[in-house]
Amino acid sequence: TSISNEEIDLVKKIHAHYDKDEDGFLNFVELATLQLETSGVKMTGDQYTLACKTLECHPDLGLSLQALRWTYAAEGSNVEEDYVKVFRKPPPKKKQDPVYNVGHDGVDISP
């Protein structure tokens, strides 16, 4: 499964929001808070250790931003839904490429 650039930006914002000690990793308390606030499920220490090992992170450090991206790239994950739960507002609108108007004979008539 893949993840778009817009979704990667949302993952970065979620990671930064929960990385309270700003060390670049989500430790047990930080990740457990993320899980509780997005799924309503409490995380145990054993679940945290398993998640870290599965995502090739050391439990003493926690989940890296890359590891969190992997979790959101997995089937059944929805970073946009979690973003709304965390920030209580919809994600920023996706950037669209500018549209250029072309008149007769291929002449650009954009403002």
N, C-alpha and C positions, 0 to 999 in steps of 0.2 A: 504494500500500500504506500502511496506517496502523500506528500504534504505540500501545499502551495506556499509561495513566498508570503502571501497575506496571512496564512495560518501560522507560519513560522514566526511572524511578527507578534501574533497573539500569544504564542507559547512564550516568547521572550518576555512579554509584559506580565504574564501569569507567573513565570519563574521569578522575575524581579520582585513582584508583589509579595511573594512568600519567602524569599531569601532575606529574612530579616537581619541576619548578621552580615549580609553582603559579601559572603565568601565565595560565591559562584556555585554553591551546591545547596540542595534542599536536604537538611538533616532530618532526623526522625520527627521532631516536633513540627518542623515546617511542612514536610510532606504529609504528615498525618492531618494537619490543619487543612491543607489543600484538599485532601481526599474527603474529609468530613464536610467541608463547605461545598464541594461540588457533587458528591454522591450521597452524603448523609450517612456514610459508613465509617465507623471508627477503625483505625489501623492498629494492629498489634505490632510489637517489636519483631516478632518472627516474620510477619508479612513484610515489614520494612526491610529486614535483612534479605529475605528472598527476592524482593523487588530489586534491591541494589545488586545482588549477585547476578540475577537474570540479565540486568542491563549493564553488567560489567563495571559497576561502580563499587568503591569500597564503602562499607557501611559506616566507617568512622568519618568519612567525608560527606557522603550523601549522594543524591542524584544530581548529575550535571545538567546543564541546559540541553546538551545533545541527547542525553538519556530521556529527558522529558519530551523532547521532540519525537523520539522513537515511540514513546507511549502514545502520543497523539496521532502518530502515523498508523498505529495498529487498528485493525478492523474493530468497529464498534465505538471508537473514541470520537468525541466531537468537541474540538477546541472552541468553536464558536459558542456552543451551549455553556461550556464551563466559563468562558469569558463573561458571559451575561450573568452567571451566578456569582462570580467573583466581584465584578465591577458594577453590577446592577444597572447596566446600560448596554445597548447593542455595540458590537465591534465597530471600529471606524469603517466608513464606506471604502470599498475597494477602489483603488485608483484606476481611472480609465484613460486610455490613450486619447490624445486630442483628436478631434474630428476636423478635417479640413474640407471645406466646400470647394468643389471644382465646377466651374461654369462650362459654357460651350467651348469646344475645341481644346479642352484640358487646361483652361486658364484658371489659376487659383484665385478665388474671389473671397477668401477668408478675411475676416476683419483684422 
